[in-house]
């Protein structure tokens, strides 16, 4: 179980690892979100928890999709002056 410190400064939890993964997928948490594991008193960025690295990476990779194109080949387009 984990505790999460929200952007509002409030503590949420205890929450399960499954809920943390869900919140990552929803964009509610990211690698910089502060988390405390179990009964620990320290708060660490979520990116420091190996168990969540794949979830964080999946969201980051999804955000790097190429922009949609309009079907034109940009190399062959030239400006007329």
PyMOL Python script that loads the backbone (N, CA, C, O; Angstrom):
from pymol import cmd

cmd.read_pdbstr("""\
ATOM      1  N   UNK A   1       0.840  -1.178   0.000  1.00  0.00           N
ATOM      2  CA  UNK A   1       0.000   0.000   0.000  1.00  0.00           C
ATOM      3  C   UNK A   1       0.886   1.242   0.000  1.00  0.00           C
ATOM      4  O   UNK A   1       2.022   1.239   0.474  1.00  0.00           O
ATOM      5  N   UNK A   2       0.310   2.293  -0.552  1.00  0.00           N
ATOM      6  CA  UNK A   2       1.046   3.541  -0.731  1.00  0.00           C
ATOM      7  C   UNK A   2       0.180   4.721  -0.300  1.00  0.00           C
ATOM      8  O   UNK A   2      -1.045   4.627  -0.217  1.00  0.00           O
ATOM      9  N   UNK A   3       0.859   5.833  -0.029  1.00  0.00           N
ATOM     10  CA  UNK A   3       0.185   7.119   0.165  1.00  0.00           C
ATOM     11  C   UNK A   3       0.682   8.049  -0.930  1.00  0.00           C
ATOM     12  O   UNK A   3       1.843   7.984  -1.333  1.00  0.00           O
ATOM     13  N   UNK A   4      -0.200   8.910  -1.403  1.00  0.00           N
ATOM     14  CA  UNK A   4       0.133   9.840  -2.477  1.00  0.00           C
ATOM     15  C   UNK A   4      -0.120  11.256  -1.983  1.00  0.00           C
ATOM     16  O   UNK A   4      -1.135  11.527  -1.342  1.00  0.00           O
ATOM     17  N   UNK A   5       0.802  12.147  -2.283  1.00  0.00           N
ATOM     18  CA  UNK A   5       0.606  13.560  -1.957  1.00  0.00           C
ATOM     19  C   UNK A   5       0.101  14.241  -3.221  1.00  0.00           C
ATOM     20  O   UNK A   5       0.805  14.301  -4.230  1.00  0.00           O
ATOM     21  N   UNK A   6      -1.118  14.751  -3.158  1.00  0.00           N
ATOM     22  CA  UNK A   6      -1.730  15.393  -4.318  1.00  0.00           C
ATOM     23  C   UNK A   6      -1.162  16.777  -4.583  1.00  0.00           C
ATOM     24  O   UNK A   6      -0.444  17.343  -3.759  1.00  0.00           O
ATOM     25  N   UNK A   7      -1.500  17.305  -5.745  1.00  0.00           N
ATOM     26  CA  UNK A   7      -1.066  18.655  -6.115  1.00  0.00           C
ATOM     27  C   UNK A   7      -1.608  19.689  -5.138  1.00  0.00           C
ATOM     28  O   UNK A   7      -1.038  20.769  -4.983  1.00  0.00           O
ATOM     29  N   UNK A   8      -2.719  19.348  -4.476  1.00  0.00           N
ATOM     30  CA  UNK A   8      -3.313  20.243  -3.489  1.00  0.00           C
ATOM     31  C   UNK A   8      -2.636  20.142  -2.119  1.00  0.00           C
ATOM     32  O   UNK A   8      -3.019  20.844  -1.182  1.00  0.00           O
ATOM     33  N   UNK A   9      -1.620  19.260  -2.003  1.00  0.00           N
ATOM     34  CA  UNK A   9      -0.895  19.092  -0.755  1.00  0.00           C
ATOM     35  C   UNK A   9      -1.524  18.084   0.186  1.00  0.00           C
ATOM     36  O   UNK A   9      -0.933  17.748   1.212  1.00  0.00           O
ATOM     37  N   UNK A  10      -2.706  17.596  -0.142  1.00  0.00           N
ATOM     38  CA  UNK A  10      -3.383  16.614   0.702  1.00  0.00           C
ATOM     39  C   UNK A  10      -2.796  15.227   0.474  1.00  0.00           C
ATOM     40  O   UNK A  10      -2.290  14.921  -0.606  1.00  0.00           O
ATOM     41  N   UNK A  11      -2.872  14.392   1.510  1.00  0.00           N
ATOM     42  CA  UNK A  11      -2.414  13.009   1.410  1.00  0.00           C
ATOM     43  C   UNK A  11      -3.596  12.117   1.085  1.00  0.00           C
ATOM     44  O   UNK A  11      -4.672  12.263   1.665  1.00  0.00           O
ATOM     45  N   UNK A  12      -3.394  11.190   0.157  1.00  0.00           N
ATOM     46  CA  UNK A  12      -4.419  10.245  -0.244  1.00  0.00           C
ATOM     47  C   UNK A  12      -3.899   8.844  -0.005  1.00  0.00           C
ATOM     48  O   UNK A  12      -2.768   8.520  -0.365  1.00  0.00           O
ATOM     49  N   UNK A  13      -4.729   8.018   0.603  1.00  0.00           N
ATOM     50  CA  UNK A  13      -4.345   6.641   0.814  1.00  0.00           C
ATOM     51  C   UNK A  13      -4.669   6.178   2.203  1.00  0.00           C
ATOM     52  O   UNK A  13      -5.168   6.939   3.032  1.00  0.00           O
ATOM     53  N   UNK A  14      -4.382   4.928   2.449  1.00  0.00           N
ATOM     54  CA  UNK A  14      -3.550   4.066   1.615  1.00  0.00           C
ATOM     55  C   UNK A  14      -4.270   3.637   0.336  1.00  0.00           C
ATOM     56  O   UNK A  14      -5.482   3.422   0.321  1.00  0.00           O
ATOM     57  N   UNK A  15      -3.480   3.519  -0.737  1.00  0.00           N
ATOM     58  CA  UNK A  15      -4.002   3.068  -2.025  1.00  0.00           C
ATOM     59  C   UNK A  15      -3.136   1.917  -2.529  1.00  0.00           C
ATOM     60  O   UNK A  15      -1.957   1.815  -2.193  1.00  0.00           O
ATOM     61  N   UNK A  16      -3.739   1.061  -3.334  1.00  0.00           N
ATOM     62  CA  UNK A  16      -3.037  -0.105  -3.863  1.00  0.00           C
ATOM     63  C   UNK A  16      -2.153   0.274  -5.050  1.00  0.00           C
ATOM     64  O   UNK A  16      -2.285   1.358  -5.619  1.00  0.00           O
ATOM     65  N   UNK A  17      -1.255  -0.633  -5.409  1.00  0.00           N
ATOM     66  CA  UNK A  17      -0.422  -0.417  -6.583  1.00  0.00           C
ATOM     67  C   UNK A  17      -1.276  -0.384  -7.849  1.00  0.00           C
ATOM     68  O   UNK A  17      -0.946   0.330  -8.795  1.00  0.00           O
ATOM     69  N   UNK A  18      -2.369  -1.149  -7.877  1.00  0.00           N
ATOM     70  CA  UNK A  18      -3.263  -1.133  -9.043  1.00  0.00           C
ATOM     71  C   UNK A  18      -3.905   0.237  -9.225  1.00  0.00           C
ATOM     72  O   UNK A  18      -4.047   0.714 -10.351  1.00  0.00           O
ATOM     73  N   UNK A  19      -4.293   0.871  -8.121  1.00  0.00           N
ATOM     74  CA  UNK A  19      -4.906   2.204  -8.219  1.00  0.00           C
ATOM     75  C   UNK A  19      -3.871   3.239  -8.648  1.00  0.00           C
ATOM     76  O   UNK A  19      -4.191   4.157  -9.403  1.00  0.00           O
ATOM     77  N   UNK A  20      -2.642   3.102  -8.176  1.00  0.00           N
ATOM     78  CA  UNK A  20      -1.578   4.020  -8.614  1.00  0.00           C
ATOM     79  C   UNK A  20      -1.378   3.891 -10.122  1.00  0.00           C
ATOM     80  O   UNK A  20      -1.254   4.901 -10.816  1.00  0.00           O
ATOM     81  N   UNK A  21      -1.345   2.663 -10.635  1.00  0.00           N
ATOM     82  CA  UNK A  21      -1.190   2.456 -12.080  1.00  0.00           C
ATOM     83  C   UNK A  21      -2.366   3.062 -12.849  1.00  0.00           C
ATOM     84  O   UNK A  21      -2.182   3.643 -13.919  1.00  0.00           O
ATOM     85  N   UNK A  22      -3.558   2.923 -12.303  1.00  0.00           N
ATOM     86  CA  UNK A  22      -4.735   3.518 -12.941  1.00  0.00           C
ATOM     87  C   UNK A  22      -4.602   5.035 -12.983  1.00  0.00           C
ATOM     88  O   UNK A  22      -4.885   5.654 -14.009  1.00  0.00           O
ATOM     89  N   UNK A  23      -4.176   5.637 -11.883  1.00  0.00           N
ATOM     90  CA  UNK A  23      -4.027   7.094 -11.827  1.00  0.00           C
ATOM     91  C   UNK A  23      -2.929   7.572 -12.774  1.00  0.00           C
ATOM     92  O   UNK A  23      -3.036   8.658 -13.343  1.00  0.00           O
ATOM     93  N   UNK A  24      -1.871   6.771 -12.950  1.00  0.00           N
ATOM     94  CA  UNK A  24      -0.830   7.123 -13.922  1.00  0.00           C
ATOM     95  C   UNK A  24      -1.439   7.131 -15.315  1.00  0.00           C
ATOM     96  O   UNK A  24      -1.241   8.077 -16.078  1.00  0.00           O
ATOM     97  N   UNK A  25      -2.183   6.074 -15.647  1.00  0.00           N
ATOM     98  CA  UNK A  25      -2.803   5.967 -16.976  1.00  0.00           C
ATOM     99  C   UNK A  25      -3.787   7.101 -17.238  1.00  0.00           C
ATOM    100  O   UNK A  25      -3.930   7.544 -18.377  1.00  0.00           O
ATOM    101  N   UNK A  26      -4.464   7.573 -16.198  1.00  0.00           N
ATOM    102  CA  UNK A  26      -5.434   8.667 -16.321  1.00  0.00           C
ATOM    103  C   UNK A  26      -4.764  10.036 -16.333  1.00  0.00           C
ATOM    104  O   UNK A  26      -5.429  11.049 -16.549  1.00  0.00           O
ATOM    105  N   UNK A  27      -3.453  10.073 -16.103  1.00  0.00           N
ATOM    106  CA  UNK A  27      -2.741  11.348 -16.075  1.00  0.00           C
ATOM    107  C   UNK A  27      -2.855  12.076 -14.749  1.00  0.00           C
ATOM    108  O   UNK A  27      -2.474  13.241 -14.644  1.00  0.00           O
ATOM    109  N   UNK A  28      -3.373  11.405 -13.746  1.00  0.00           N
ATOM    110  CA  UNK A  28      -3.508  12.025 -12.427  1.00  0.00           C
ATOM    111  C   UNK A  28      -2.197  12.007 -11.654  1.00  0.00           C
ATOM    112  O   UNK A  28      -1.985  12.833 -10.766  1.00  0.00           O
ATOM    113  N   UNK A  29      -1.315  11.064 -11.989  1.00  0.00           N
ATOM    114  CA  UNK A  29       0.013  10.977 -11.389  1.00  0.00           C
ATOM    115  C   UNK A  29       1.040  10.891 -12.501  1.00  0.00           C
ATOM    116  O   UNK A  29       0.756  10.414 -13.600  1.00  0.00           O
ATOM    117  N   UNK A  30       2.253  11.367 -12.190  1.00  0.00           N
ATOM    118  CA  UNK A  30       3.358  11.231 -13.143  1.00  0.00           C
ATOM    119  C   UNK A  30       4.632  10.938 -12.355  1.00  0.00           C
ATOM    120  O   UNK A  30       4.587  10.774 -11.136  1.00  0.00           O
ATOM    121  N   UNK A  31       5.732  10.874 -13.030  1.00  0.00           N
ATOM    122  CA  UNK A  31       6.993  10.529 -12.396  1.00  0.00           C
ATOM    123  C   UNK A  31       7.420  11.469 -11.288  1.00  0.00           C
ATOM    124  O   UNK A  31       8.222  11.093 -10.434  1.00  0.00           O
ATOM    125  N   UNK A  32       6.900  12.677 -11.287  1.00  0.00           N
ATOM    126  CA  UNK A  32       7.256  13.662 -10.264  1.00  0.00           C
ATOM    127  C   UNK A  32       6.315  13.647  -9.061  1.00  0.00           C
ATOM    128  O   UNK A  32       6.592  14.301  -8.055  1.00  0.00           O
ATOM    129  N   UNK A  33       5.218  12.917  -9.150  1.00  0.00           N
ATOM    130  CA  UNK A  33       4.258  12.846  -8.042  1.00  0.00           C
ATOM    131  C   UNK A  33       4.930  12.236  -6.818  1.00  0.00           C
ATOM    132  O   UNK A  33       5.698  11.281  -6.938  1.00  0.00           O
ATOM    133  N   UNK A  34       4.645  12.782  -5.655  1.00  0.00           N
ATOM    134  CA  UNK A  34       5.266  12.304  -4.425  1.00  0.00           C
ATOM    135  C   UNK A  34       4.471  11.156  -3.829  1.00  0.00           C
ATOM    136  O   UNK A  34       3.249  11.226  -3.699  1.00  0.00           O
ATOM    137  N   UNK A  35       5.193  10.086  -3.465  1.00  0.00           N
ATOM    138  CA  UNK A  35       4.581   8.860  -2.961  1.00  0.00           C
ATOM    139  C   UNK A  35       5.380   8.366  -1.763  1.00  0.00           C
ATOM    140  O   UNK A  35       6.599   8.525  -1.697  1.00  0.00           O
ATOM    141  N   UNK A  36       4.664   7.763  -0.817  1.00  0.00           N
ATOM    142  CA  UNK A  36       5.284   7.132   0.334  1.00  0.00           C
ATOM    143  C   UNK A  36       4.818   5.678   0.350  1.00  0.00           C
ATOM    144  O   UNK A  36       3.626   5.406   0.202  1.00  0.00           O
ATOM    145  N   UNK A  37       5.743   4.755   0.525  1.00  0.00           N
ATOM    146  CA  UNK A  37       5.414   3.324   0.509  1.00  0.00           C
ATOM    147  C   UNK A  37       5.208   2.792   1.916  1.00  0.00           C
ATOM    148  O   UNK A  37       5.978   3.090   2.829  1.00  0.00           O
ATOM    149  N   UNK A  38       4.160   2.003   2.074  1.00  0.00           N
ATOM    150  CA  UNK A  38       3.903   1.335   3.346  1.00  0.00           C
ATOM    151  C   UNK A  38       3.825   2.301   4.508  1.00  0.00           C
ATOM    152  O   UNK A  38       3.096   3.292   4.464  1.00  0.00           O
ATOM    153  N   UNK A  39       4.575   2.004   5.537  1.00  0.00           N
ATOM    154  CA  UNK A  39       4.594   2.838   6.742  1.00  0.00           C
ATOM    155  C   UNK A  39       5.723   3.862   6.725  1.00  0.00           C
ATOM    156  O   UNK A  39       5.953   4.551   7.719  1.00  0.00           O
ATOM    157  N   UNK A  40       6.419   3.963   5.610  1.00  0.00           N
ATOM    158  CA  UNK A  40       7.548   4.891   5.512  1.00  0.00           C
ATOM    159  C   UNK A  40       7.086   6.330   5.718  1.00  0.00           C
ATOM    160  O   UNK A  40       5.956   6.691   5.391  1.00  0.00           O
ATOM    161  N   UNK A  41       7.969   7.124   6.259  1.00  0.00           N
ATOM    162  CA  UNK A  41       7.671   8.532   6.512  1.00  0.00           C
ATOM    163  C   UNK A  41       8.183   9.430   5.391  1.00  0.00           C
ATOM    164  O   UNK A  41       7.790  10.593   5.296  1.00  0.00           O
ATOM    165  N   UNK A  42       9.067   8.890   4.537  1.00  0.00           N
ATOM    166  CA  UNK A  42       9.664   9.720   3.491  1.00  0.00           C
ATOM    167  C   UNK A  42       8.791   9.733   2.242  1.00  0.00           C
ATOM    168  O   UNK A  42       8.077   8.774   1.950  1.00  0.00           O
ATOM    169  N   UNK A  43       8.866  10.850   1.509  1.00  0.00           N
ATOM    170  CA  UNK A  43       8.138  11.033   0.264  1.00  0.00           C
ATOM    171  C   UNK A  43       9.146  11.065  -0.861  1.00  0.00           C
ATOM    172  O   UNK A  43      10.116  11.823  -0.820  1.00  0.00           O
ATOM    173  N   UNK A  44       8.913  10.234  -1.872  1.00  0.00           N
ATOM    174  CA  UNK A  44       9.830  10.168  -3.011  1.00  0.00           C
ATOM    175  C   UNK A  44       9.058  10.336  -4.306  1.00  0.00           C
ATOM    176  O   UNK A  44       7.876   9.996  -4.365  1.00  0.00           O
ATOM    177  N   UNK A  45       9.702  10.855  -5.347  1.00  0.00           N
ATOM    178  CA  UNK A  45       9.034  10.941  -6.641  1.00  0.00           C
ATOM    179  C   UNK A  45       8.666   9.535  -7.130  1.00  0.00           C
ATOM    180  O   UNK A  45       9.418   8.582  -6.927  1.00  0.00           O
ATOM    181  N   UNK A  46       7.535   9.424  -7.758  1.00  0.00           N
ATOM    182  CA  UNK A  46       7.039   8.138  -8.239  1.00  0.00           C
ATOM    183  C   UNK A  46       8.035   7.455  -9.169  1.00  0.00           C
ATOM    184  O   UNK A  46       8.094   6.226  -9.213  1.00  0.00           O
ATOM    185  N   UNK A  47       8.821   8.234  -9.915  1.00  0.00           N
ATOM    186  CA  UNK A  47       9.814   7.666 -10.837  1.00  0.00           C
ATOM    187  C   UNK A  47      10.881   6.863 -10.105  1.00  0.00           C
ATOM    188  O   UNK A  47      11.608   6.097 -10.737  1.00  0.00           O
ATOM    189  N   UNK A  48      10.995   7.020  -8.778  1.00  0.00           N
ATOM    190  CA  UNK A  48      11.979   6.284  -7.987  1.00  0.00           C
ATOM    191  C   UNK A  48      11.467   4.923  -7.520  1.00  0.00           C
ATOM    192  O   UNK A  48      12.177   4.204  -6.818  1.00  0.00           O
ATOM    193  N   UNK A  49      10.240   4.563  -7.905  1.00  0.00           N
ATOM    194  CA  UNK A  49       9.678   3.273  -7.546  1.00  0.00           C
ATOM    195  C   UNK A  49       9.736   2.364  -8.770  1.00  0.00           C
ATOM    196  O   UNK A  49       8.968   2.559  -9.712  1.00  0.00           O
ATOM    197  N   UNK A  50      10.631   1.373  -8.777  1.00  0.00           N
ATOM    198  CA  UNK A  50      10.790   0.505  -9.949  1.00  0.00           C
ATOM    199  C   UNK A  50       9.493  -0.179 -10.377  1.00  0.00           C
ATOM    200  O   UNK A  50       9.298  -0.439 -11.565  1.00  0.00           O
ATOM    201  N   UNK A  51       8.618  -0.471  -9.439  1.00  0.00           N
ATOM    202  CA  UNK A  51       7.367  -1.165  -9.759  1.00  0.00           C
ATOM    203  C   UNK A  51       6.414  -0.339 -10.622  1.00  0.00           C
ATOM    204  O   UNK A  51       5.452  -0.877 -11.171  1.00  0.00           O
ATOM    205  N   UNK A  52       6.677   0.972 -10.746  1.00  0.00           N
ATOM    206  CA  UNK A  52       5.797   1.830 -11.547  1.00  0.00           C
ATOM    207  C   UNK A  52       6.465   2.370 -12.811  1.00  0.00           C
ATOM    208  O   UNK A  52       5.838   3.106 -13.573  1.00  0.00           O
ATOM    209  N   UNK A  53       7.722   2.017 -13.040  1.00  0.00           N
ATOM    210  CA  UNK A  53       8.445   2.555 -14.195  1.00  0.00           C
ATOM    211  C   UNK A  53       7.787   2.198 -15.523  1.00  0.00           C
ATOM    212  O   UNK A  53       7.721   3.041 -16.418  1.00  0.00           O
ATOM    213  N   UNK A  54       7.302   0.974 -15.672  1.00  0.00           N
ATOM    214  CA  UNK A  54       6.674   0.571 -16.936  1.00  0.00           C
ATOM    215  C   UNK A  54       5.412   1.381 -17.197  1.00  0.00           C
ATOM    216  O   UNK A  54       5.154   1.764 -18.338  1.00  0.00           O
ATOM    217  N   UNK A  55       4.628   1.647 -16.169  1.00  0.00           N
ATOM    218  CA  UNK A  55       3.394   2.432 -16.333  1.00  0.00           C
ATOM    219  C   UNK A  55       3.717   3.875 -16.714  1.00  0.00           C
ATOM    220  O   UNK A  55       3.056   4.453 -17.577  1.00  0.00           O
ATOM    221  N   UNK A  56       4.722   4.451 -16.081  1.00  0.00           N
ATOM    222  CA  UNK A  56       5.126   5.826 -16.391  1.00  0.00           C
ATOM    223  C   UNK A  56       5.656   5.898 -17.820  1.00  0.00           C
ATOM    224  O   UNK A  56       5.327   6.821 -18.565  1.00  0.00           O
ATOM    225  N   UNK A  57       6.481   4.915 -18.199  1.00  0.00           N
ATOM    226  CA  UNK A  57       7.047   4.893 -19.548  1.00  0.00           C
ATOM    227  C   UNK A  57       5.971   4.714 -20.609  1.00  0.00           C
ATOM    228  O   UNK A  57       6.054   5.314 -21.680  1.00  0.00           O
ATOM    229  N   UNK A  58       4.960   3.894 -20.323  1.00  0.00           N
ATOM    230  CA  UNK A  58       3.880   3.659 -21.286  1.00  0.00           C
ATOM    231  C   UNK A  58       3.119   4.947 -21.571  1.00  0.00           C
ATOM    232  O   UNK A  58       2.767   5.218 -22.719  1.00  0.00           O
ATOM    233  N   UNK A  59       2.867   5.732 -20.551  1.00  0.00           N
ATOM    234  CA  UNK A  59       2.154   7.003 -20.736  1.00  0.00           C
ATOM    235  C   UNK A  59       3.034   7.989 -21.494  1.00  0.00           C
ATOM    236  O   UNK A  59       2.552   8.701 -22.374  1.00  0.00           O
ATOM    237  N   UNK A  60       4.320   8.035 -21.160  1.00  0.00           N
ATOM    238  CA  UNK A  60       5.241   8.950 -21.845  1.00  0.00           C
ATOM    239  C   UNK A  60       5.369   8.575 -23.314  1.00  0.00           C
ATOM    240  O   UNK A  60       5.397   9.454 -24.176  1.00  0.00           O
ATOM    241  N   UNK A  61       5.446   7.289 -23.608  1.00  0.00           N
ATOM    242  CA  UNK A  61       5.567   6.829 -24.989  1.00  0.00           C
ATOM    243  C   UNK A  61       4.301   7.144 -25.773  1.00  0.00           C
ATOM    244  O   UNK A  61       4.374   7.536 -26.937  1.00  0.00           O
ATOM    245  N   UNK A  62       3.147   6.977 -25.148  1.00  0.00           N
ATOM    246  CA  UNK A  62       1.877   7.277 -25.821  1.00  0.00           C
ATOM    247  C   UNK A  62       1.787   8.752 -26.173  1.00  0.00           C
ATOM    248  O   UNK A  62       1.169   9.112 -27.175  1.00  0.00           O
ATOM    249  N   UNK A  63       2.389   9.604 -25.368  1.00  0.00           N
ATOM    250  CA  UNK A  63       2.366  11.039 -25.627  1.00  0.00           C
ATOM    251  C   UNK A  63       3.320  11.462 -26.722  1.00  0.00           C
ATOM    252  O   UNK A  63       3.319  12.627 -27.119  1.00  0.00           O
ATOM    253  N   UNK A  64       4.138  10.541 -27.224  1.00  0.00           N
ATOM    254  CA  UNK A  64       5.128  10.877 -28.240  1.00  0.00           C
ATOM    255  C   UNK A  64       4.702  10.398 -29.627  1.00  0.00           C
ATOM    256  O   UNK A  64       5.542  10.275 -30.518  1.00  0.00           O
ATOM    257  N   UNK A  65       3.439  10.134 -29.819  1.00  0.00           N
ATOM    258  CA  UNK A  65       2.959   9.692 -31.126  1.00  0.00           C
ATOM    259  C   UNK A  65       3.211  10.783 -32.160  1.00  0.00           C
ATOM    260  O   UNK A  65       3.137  11.966 -31.831  1.00  0.00           O
ATOM    261  N   UNK A  66       3.504  10.412 -33.396  1.00  0.00           N
ATOM    262  CA  UNK A  66       3.743  11.428 -34.421  1.00  0.00           C
ATOM    263  C   UNK A  66       2.470  12.215 -34.716  1.00  0.00           C
ATOM    264  O   UNK A  66       1.367  11.684 -34.584  1.00  0.00           O
ATOM    265  N   UNK A  67       2.617  13.469 -35.111  1.00  0.00           N
ATOM    266  CA  UNK A  67       1.434  14.275 -35.401  1.00  0.00           C
ATOM    267  C   UNK A  67       0.709  13.741 -36.635  1.00  0.00           C
ATOM    268  O   UNK A  67       1.334  13.164 -37.525  1.00  0.00           O
ATOM    269  N   UNK A  68      -0.598  13.932 -36.686  1.00  0.00           N
ATOM    270  CA  UNK A  68      -1.332  13.489 -37.870  1.00  0.00           C
ATOM    271  C   UNK A  68      -0.884  14.284 -39.090  1.00  0.00           C
ATOM    272  O   UNK A  68      -0.481  15.441 -38.977  1.00  0.00           O
ATOM    273  N   UNK A  69      -0.960  13.657 -40.240  1.00  0.00           N
ATOM    274  CA  UNK A  69      -0.573  14.341 -41.464  1.00  0.00           C
ATOM    275  C   UNK A  69      -1.804  14.578 -42.322  1.00  0.00           C
ATOM    276  O   UNK A  69      -2.851  13.964 -42.118  1.00  0.00           O
ATOM    277  N   UNK A  70      -1.662  15.468 -43.273  1.00  0.00           N
ATOM    278  CA  UNK A  70      -2.772  15.741 -44.192  1.00  0.00           C
ATOM    279  C   UNK A  70      -2.589  14.998 -45.506  1.00  0.00           C
ATOM    280  O   UNK A  70      -3.320  15.238 -46.466  1.00  0.00           O
ATOM    281  N   UNK A  71      -1.607  14.089 -45.549  1.00  0.00           N
ATOM    282  CA  UNK A  71      -1.396  13.262 -46.732  1.00  0.00           C
ATOM    283  C   UNK A  71      -0.430  13.845 -47.744  1.00  0.00           C
ATOM    284  O   UNK A  71      -0.059  13.158 -48.695  1.00  0.00           O
ATOM    285  N   UNK A  72      -0.013  15.085 -47.571  1.00  0.00           N
ATOM    286  CA  UNK A  72       0.936  15.686 -48.518  1.00  0.00           C
ATOM    287  C   UNK A  72       2.359  15.342 -48.138  1.00  0.00           C
ATOM    288  O   UNK A  72       2.683  15.218 -46.957  1.00  0.00           O
ATOM    289  N   UNK A  73       3.187  15.192 -49.116  1.00  0.00           N
ATOM    290  CA  UNK A  73       4.611  14.969 -48.902  1.00  0.00           C
ATOM    291  C   UNK A  73       5.262  16.329 -48.703  1.00  0.00           C
ATOM    292  O   UNK A  73       5.350  17.121 -49.641  1.00  0.00           O
ATOM    293  N   UNK A  74       5.715  16.601 -47.494  1.00  0.00           N
ATOM    294  CA  UNK A  74       6.277  17.923 -47.171  1.00  0.00           C
ATOM    295  C   UNK A  74       7.538  18.226 -47.971  1.00  0.00           C
ATOM    296  O   UNK A  74       7.835  19.394 -48.223  1.00  0.00           O
ATOM    297  N   UNK A  75       8.278  17.214 -48.372  1.00  0.00           N
ATOM    298  CA  UNK A  75       9.512  17.446 -49.116  1.00  0.00           C
ATOM    299  C   UNK A  75       9.232  18.011 -50.506  1.00  0.00           C
ATOM    300  O   UNK A  75      10.056  18.748 -51.049  1.00  0.00           O
ATOM    301  N   UNK A  76       8.085  17.677 -51.087  1.00  0.00           N
ATOM    302  CA  UNK A  76       7.817  18.119 -52.441  1.00  0.00           C
ATOM    303  C   UNK A  76       7.009  19.421 -52.473  1.00  0.00           C
ATOM    304  O   UNK A  76       6.737  19.962 -53.544  1.00  0.00           O
ATOM    305  N   UNK A  77       6.634  19.911 -51.306  1.00  0.00           N
ATOM    306  CA  UNK A  77       5.865  21.158 -51.267  1.00  0.00           C
ATOM    307  C   UNK A  77       6.830  22.326 -51.290  1.00  0.00           C
ATOM    308  O   UNK A  77       7.776  22.377 -50.504  1.00  0.00           O
ATOM    309  N   UNK A  78       6.586  23.275 -52.204  1.00  0.00           N
ATOM    310  CA  UNK A  78       7.435  24.451 -52.238  1.00  0.00           C
ATOM    311  C   UNK A  78       6.566  25.692 -52.292  1.00  0.00           C
ATOM    312  O   UNK A  78       5.421  25.668 -52.745  1.00  0.00           O
ATOM    313  N   UNK A  79       7.129  26.731 -51.832  1.00  0.00           N
ATOM    314  CA  UNK A  79       6.408  28.006 -51.801  1.00  0.00           C
ATOM    315  C   UNK A  79       6.605  28.751 -53.112  1.00  0.00           C
ATOM    316  O   UNK A  79       7.705  28.778 -53.663  1.00  0.00           O
ATOM    317  N   UNK A  80       5.548  29.344 -53.598  1.00  0.00           N
ATOM    318  CA  UNK A  80       5.636  30.184 -54.784  1.00  0.00           C
ATOM    319  C   UNK A  80       5.681  31.628 -54.349  1.00  0.00           C
ATOM    320  O   UNK A  80       4.845  32.073 -53.562  1.00  0.00           O
ATOM    321  N   UNK A  81       6.650  32.362 -54.857  1.00  0.00           N
ATOM    322  CA  UNK A  81       6.725  33.765 -54.460  1.00  0.00           C
ATOM    323  C   UNK A  81       6.504  34.687 -55.637  1.00  0.00           C
ATOM    324  O   UNK A  81       6.534  35.907 -55.480  1.00  0.00           O
TER     325      UNK A  81
END
""", "prot")
cmd.dss("prot")
cmd.show_as("cartoon", "prot")
cmd.util.cbc("prot")
cmd.orient("prot")
